[in-house]
Each structure stands twice: as C-alpha cells, then as structure tokens.
Amino acid sequence: MNGIHDMGGMHGFGPIAPEANEPVFHEDWEARMFGLRRAMTSPPGFTIDRFRFLRETMPPATYLTWSYYEHWYFATAQSLLQAGMVTIEELRTGRAAAGRPKRNDAMRPESVEAAATRGGNFARAIDAPPRFAVGQAVVTRNLNPTGHTRLPRYARGKRGLIHHWHGAQVFADSSARGDGECPQHLYSVMFSARELWGADAAPQDKVHLDLWESYLDAL
Amino acid sequence: MADDHLHHEDLAGQVPSDPALRIKALESLLVELGLVDPATIDAWIESFEKRIGPHNGAKIVARAWVDPDYKQRLLANGASAIGEMNLLGSQGQHIVVVENTPIVHNLVVCTLCSCYPWPLLGLPPRWYKSAPYRSRAVIDPRSVLREFGLELGPDAEVRVWDSTSEVRYLVLPERPSGTEKMSEAELASLVTRDAMIGTARIPSPGRTR
C-alpha cells in the first residue's frame, strides 16, 4: 500500500540524531512489548509479513507519533482483534471477558535460546526456473497494490540490473494477505542513483533492492 | 482478509494513551488467556540485552580480517560462513556480507520498516528505525554519512542496500592501519555496530577520528 511507512526518498524529517551509548531498551514497556511479541501465541495464519502489513495500516498520524514498539503493539493488538481472540474492551482494561476459554500451550522460557539462534528460513524450492540472469537489464513494474508490497514507490518503473539471484523465497505480498507462501525467485537488483533520483545524484552511486520476480519485466 | 472493515482509528483512540499502561494491559490480558508466559517474555528480553548484540557481528568481521579463506567464503555465502561460527538466529537466516574498500562504501537501511541482522547486531538503535534515516539513506546517503562524521571523496562509490526481503545485510568494514599485530579477539573489540551498518569507519587504534 502507498502508506506513510514507505519513506524512501521523502524530505522533511530532519537530522538523524544518533544517541551515544544507547541502551537496548529505553523504557521497561519497550522491553515488555518486544518480549511479548516474541513469546506470545499468534493467531492462526499469522506471519512476519502480516505483522509488517498491520503496522502499515496504522493511521499515518499515529504511525509518525507512536514509537517503534508501539507499532508492534498496534499490529499485535490488531491481529488479535481480527482473529476474534480479544475485544477492544479487553485490550482497554487488560481483563478477559467472563467465560473466555483459557489456553495452556504458550511458549516456555526454555525454548527461547533455540528460537533466538535458529531463525526463520524463507527459502523454498520451486519448479520454475528463474526468468532473469545475473547481469540482465530489467525494469520494475508500476504496481500500486492496496495490500502489502516490498516494492517501494521510489523504485517503481525504474531500470536496473540483476546483481544476484537469491533463489526462491516466500512471497511477502501473498503471505501478508493470508494467501499462502506462493514462493517466487528473488533477486538483488542494482539501480544507479541517477535512475532513481535524477541528475543531482552522484553518477557512480548505486542502490540495491531485493525484488521478487513478479515485480520485474525484462528490458 | 477484510481489512476494509476495520476501524483503525478506534484502536488508538480506545486504548490507554500511555504506552506503559497500554502494553501492561495487553500483557495482563494475554497472560490471563494463557497466550503468553511472563517468564518467556523475560527470557527474550534477557537474550537480547545480554547475549545477542554487535559483539557477534564483530567476531565475524575479525575472523574475515585475519583469515582470507574465511573472508572469501563469507562474501560468497554469508549465511553458511556465519553458520560455521554458530551465530545464525532470528532475523538472520539469509545474510549477505558486503565489503568496504578504499573506493566502495556500503550502507544498509530498511526504508519500509526496520529490517536488521538481529543475530549479528542485536536490536537496531533508535536512529536506524527513525523516519530521518529511513527516508534519507536511499536518496542522499552522502549527507547521512556526513552527519555521522564520515566524509567520502568524490571518487568513492556509495552502495546503499535497502532491505526489502528477508535477506539481511552486514557491512564488512575496512581493517584499520596499525592493527597488524593484533589478535583476532583484539580486532573484534575494535569493530563497532555503526561500522557494520555502514555509517562509520573504524579508526586506527590510538587515534581519534
């Protein structure tokens, strides 16, 4: 979706302001939200892509004023609401409505170490051969889906070169919709900064994006 | 899914405006429903406060500096070379390592969210997740680098990596001069988080920038 989250190339947000000796978490509630997200039982069919998409559906003003772990809160709460697992009233009060069934299969602390060092594997074997070869010229499609996409606005309708073939991976757009993994070939595509930003960019500078095959056409 | 029928404004407006209260309510509710064990929350926090952080990525960099064969494997297939050192984890299964040289400077960003190589660098700093960095890194990387105190010559090539898939990027910084006699562990202690994102160089030891 063409949302506020798609920030590449926007102006007006000001300086970057790095913080010396920054703590991992600034507030206790940030740590709780991080741990909660990683530890909780998600609704059926919930994926990392769905999580990202729900963050993108925040109203733009809220997106800009709520901080990072509040984005996590929003997407988590929204996923539970959509699945009918909680109500707004329960989120507001922090108390379960009378008669709600209780579960006892949540992730145990002893599973964390393995989960933290195992990670997800999004590579999938598919039968179709890759359509593009390293070094080939491609152009990105001008796609404007209302759902999740990983093709940012600044890179639509732009010419680039296939820099690397990553193999096939879960297609984020499909996974975010709840339509399954639909794996596709994934490529690192190199764009010259001038193709993306015009003549003011340094002629030798490059921007690389990882793009799925259905974002691309041969040039 | 029927996203059109959601009233997103309602969520932000109907839950406590104080994030501490809002998140406390969520945790209490999920504990009551049996959807989370508070001890597991503690374990995840501890994991990223104590065990997983930039020191992991620094080990990879130091190994690549001292072992040319390892460096070659790392640049050819990051995930498998990092796997050799048992450092793969959440948000880091697919890793590509890109090398800085005197004429090529790499910079990593995620313009659409905040993708970051967690197992190697821990959780991202606030600035990496911020609108200024996400918006500017792709359109004007040279001014971003300047803000971090890094002035690139006009001949240098800047390569920005926008993390748009599950592939995560790590910059292999240049080994600073004056480190020829250092051990691998000493070298690892020089490597900073920002150097592995691409917003800093590593200064020669005993010299400030």
Boltz contact constraints between the chains, C-beta under 6 A:
constraints:
  - contact:
      token1: [A, 5]
      token2: [B, 112]
      max_distance: 6.0
  - contact:
      token1: [A, 7]
      token2: [B, 111]
      max_distance: 6.0
  - contact:
      token1: [A, 7]
      token2: [B, 131]
      max_distance: 6.0
  - contact:
      token1: [A, 7]
      token2: [B, 134]
      max_distance: 6.0
  - contact:
      token1: [A, 7]
      token2: [B, 135]
      max_distance: 6.0
  - contact:
      token1: [A, 8]
      token2: [B, 111]
      max_distance: 6.0
  - contact:
      token1: [A, 8]
      token2: [B, 138]
      max_distance: 6.0
  - contact:
      token1: [A, 9]
      token2: [B, 139]
      max_distance: 6.0
  - contact:
      token1: [A, 10]
      token2: [B, 135]
      max_distance: 6.0
  - contact:
      token1: [A, 13]
      token2: [B, 131]
      max_distance: 6.0
  - contact:
      token1: [A, 13]
      token2: [B, 132]
      max_distance: 6.0
  - contact:
      token1: [A, 13]
      token2: [B, 135]
      max_distance: 6.0
  - contact:
      token1: [A, 14]
      token2: [B, 132]
      max_distance: 6.0
  - contact:
      token1: [A, 16]
      token2: [B, 127]
      max_distance: 6.0
  - contact:
      token1: [A, 16]
      token2: [B, 132]
      max_distance: 6.0
  - contact:
      token1: [A, 16]
      token2: [B, 133]
      max_distance: 6.0
  - contact:
      token1: [A, 16]
      token2: [B, 147]
      max_distance: 6.0
  - contact:
      token1: [A, 18]
      token2: [B, 127]
      max_distance: 6.0
  - contact:
      token1: [A, 22]
      token2: [B, 125]
      max_distance: 6.0
  - contact:
      token1: [A, 24]
      token2: [B, 48]
      max_distance: 6.0
  - contact:
      token1: [A, 24]
      token2: [B, 49]
      max_distance: 6.0
  - contact:
      token1: [A, 24]
      token2: [B, 123]
      max_distance: 6.0
  - contact:
      token1: [A, 29]
      token2: [B, 19]
      max_distance: 6.0
  - contact:
      token1: [A, 29]
      token2: [B, 20]
      max_distance: 6.0
  - contact:
      token1: [A, 29]
      token2: [B, 23]
      max_distance: 6.0
  - contact:
      token1: [A, 31]
      token2: [B, 45]
      max_distance: 6.0
  - contact:
      token1: [A, 32]
      token2: [B, 23]
      max_distance: 6.0
  - contact:
      token1: [A, 32]
      token2: [B, 27]
      max_distance: 6.0
  - contact:
      token1: [A, 33]
      token2: [B, 23]
      max_distance: 6.0
  - contact:
      token1: [A, 35]
      token2: [B, 41]
      max_distance: 6.0
  - contact:
      token1: [A, 35]
      token2: [B, 44]
      max_distance: 6.0
  - contact:
      token1: [A, 35]
      token2: [B, 45]
      max_distance: 6.0
  - contact:
      token1: [A, 36]
      token2: [B, 27]
      max_distance: 6.0
  - contact:
      token1: [A, 36]
      token2: [B, 41]
      max_distance: 6.0
  - contact:
      token1: [A, 38]
      token2: [B, 44]
      max_distance: 6.0
  - contact:
      token1: [A, 39]
      token2: [B, 36]
      max_distance: 6.0
  - contact:
      token1: [A, 39]
      token2: [B, 40]
      max_distance: 6.0
  - contact:
      token1: [A, 39]
      token2: [B, 41]
      max_distance: 6.0
  - contact:
      token1: [A, 39]
      token2: [B, 44]
      max_distance: 6.0
  - contact:
      token1: [A, 40]
      token2: [B, 30]
      max_distance: 6.0
  - contact:
      token1: [A, 40]
      token2: [B, 35]
      max_distance: 6.0
  - contact:
      token1: [A, 40]
      token2: [B, 36]
      max_distance: 6.0
  - contact:
      token1: [A, 41]
      token2: [B, 35]
      max_distance: 6.0
  - contact:
      token1: [A, 52]
      token2: [B, 113]
      max_distance: 6.0
  - contact:
      token1: [A, 57]
      token2: [B, 8]
      max_distance: 6.0
  - contact:
      token1: [A, 59]
      token2: [B, 8]
      max_distance: 6.0
  - contact:
      token1: [A, 59]
      token2: [B, 9]
      max_distance: 6.0
  - contact:
      token1: [A, 62]
      token2: [B, 12]
      max_distance: 6.0
  - contact:
      token1: [A, 68]
      token2: [B, 129]
      max_distance: 6.0
  - contact:
      token1: [A, 70]
      token2: [B, 19]
      max_distance: 6.0
  - contact:
      token1: [A, 73]
      token2: [B, 23]
      max_distance: 6.0
  - contact:
      token1: [A, 88]
      token2: [B, 14]
      max_distance: 6.0
  - contact:
      token1: [A, 90]
      token2: [B, 29]
      max_distance: 6.0
  - contact:
      token1: [A, 91]
      token2: [B, 15]
      max_distance: 6.0
  - contact:
      token1: [A, 92]
      token2: [B, 14]
      max_distance: 6.0
  - contact:
      token1: [A, 92]
      token2: [B, 15]
      max_distance: 6.0
  - contact:
      token1: [A, 94]
      token2: [B, 25]
      max_distance: 6.0
  - contact:
      token1: [A, 94]
      token2: [B, 28]
      max_distance: 6.0
  - contact:
      token1: [A, 94]
      token2: [B, 29]
      max_distance: 6.0
  - contact:
      token1: [A, 96]
      token2: [B, 32]
      max_distance: 6.0
  - contact:
      token1: [A, 96]
      token2: [B, 33]
      max_distance: 6.0
  - contact:
      token1: [A, 102]
      token2: [B, 33]
      max_distance: 6.0
  - contact:
      token1: [A, 102]
      token2: [B, 34]
      max_distance: 6.0
  - contact:
      token1: [A, 103]
      token2: [B, 34]
      max_distance: 6.0
  - contact:
      token1: [A, 104]
      token2: [B, 34]
      max_distance: 6.0
  - contact:
      token1: [A, 106]
      token2: [B, 35]
      max_distance: 6.0
  - contact:
      token1: [A, 106]
      token2: [B, 36]
      max_distance: 6.0
  - contact:
      token1: [A, 106]
      token2: [B, 37]
      max_distance: 6.0
  - contact:
      token1: [A, 107]
      token2: [B, 40]
      max_distance: 6.0
  - contact:
      token1: [A, 109]
      token2: [B, 39]
      max_distance: 6.0
  - contact:
      token1: [A, 109]
      token2: [B, 40]
      max_distance: 6.0
  - contact:
      token1: [A, 109]
      token2: [B, 43]
      max_distance: 6.0
  - contact:
      token1: [A, 112]
      token2: [B, 43]
      max_distance: 6.0
  - contact:
      token1: [A, 112]
      token2: [B, 44]
      max_distance: 6.0
  - contact:
      token1: [A, 112]
      token2: [B, 47]
      max_distance: 6.0
  - contact:
      token1: [A, 116]
      token2: [B, 47]
      max_distance: 6.0
  - contact:
      token1: [A, 116]
      token2: [B, 89]
      max_distance: 6.0
  - contact:
      token1: [A, 116]
      token2: [B, 90]
      max_distance: 6.0
  - contact:
      token1: [A, 117]
      token2: [B, 89]
      max_distance: 6.0
  - contact:
      token1: [A, 119]
      token2: [B, 88]
      max_distance: 6.0
  - contact:
      token1: [A, 119]
      token2: [B, 89]
      max_distance: 6.0
  - contact:
      token1: [A, 119]
      token2: [B, 90]
      max_distance: 6.0
  - contact:
      token1: [A, 119]
      token2: [B, 92]
      max_distance: 6.0
  - contact:
      token1: [A, 119]
      token2: [B, 93]
      max_distance: 6.0
  - contact:
      token1: [A, 120]
      token2: [B, 93]
      max_distance: 6.0
  - contact:
      token1: [A, 121]
      token2: [B, 93]
      max_distance: 6.0
  - contact:
      token1: [A, 122]
      token2: [B, 166]
      max_distance: 6.0
  - contact:
      token1: [A, 150]
      token2: [B, 164]
      max_distance: 6.0
  - contact:
      token1: [A, 152]
      token2: [B, 111]
      max_distance: 6.0
  - contact:
      token1: [A, 152]
      token2: [B, 112]
      max_distance: 6.0
  - contact:
      token1: [A, 166]
      token2: [B, 167]
      max_distance: 6.0
  - contact:
      token1: [A, 178]
      token2: [B, 1]
      max_distance: 6.0
  - contact:
      token1: [A, 186]
      token2: [B, 165]
      max_distance: 6.0
  - contact:
      token1: [A, 197]
      token2: [B, 139]
      max_distance: 6.0
  - contact:
      token1: [A, 204]
      token2: [B, 157]
      max_distance: 6.0
  - contact:
      token1: [A, 205]
      token2: [B, 158]
      max_distance: 6.0
  - contact:
      token1: [A, 206]
      token2: [B, 159]
      max_distance: 6.0
  - contact:
      token1: [A, 207]
      token2: [B, 138]
      max_distance: 6.0
  - contact:
      token1: [A, 207]
      token2: [B, 160]
      max_distance: 6.0
  - contact:
      token1: [A, 208]
      token2: [B, 161]
      max_distance: 6.0
  - contact:
      token1: [A, 209]
      token2: [B, 162]
      max_distance: 6.0
  - contact:
      token1: [A, 209]
      token2: [B, 164]
      max_distance: 6.0
  - contact:
      token1: [A, 210]
      token2: [B, 164]
      max_distance: 6.0
  - contact:
      token1: [A, 210]
      token2: [B, 165]
      max_distance: 6.0
  - contact:
      token1: [A, 210]
      token2: [B, 167]
      max_distance: 6.0
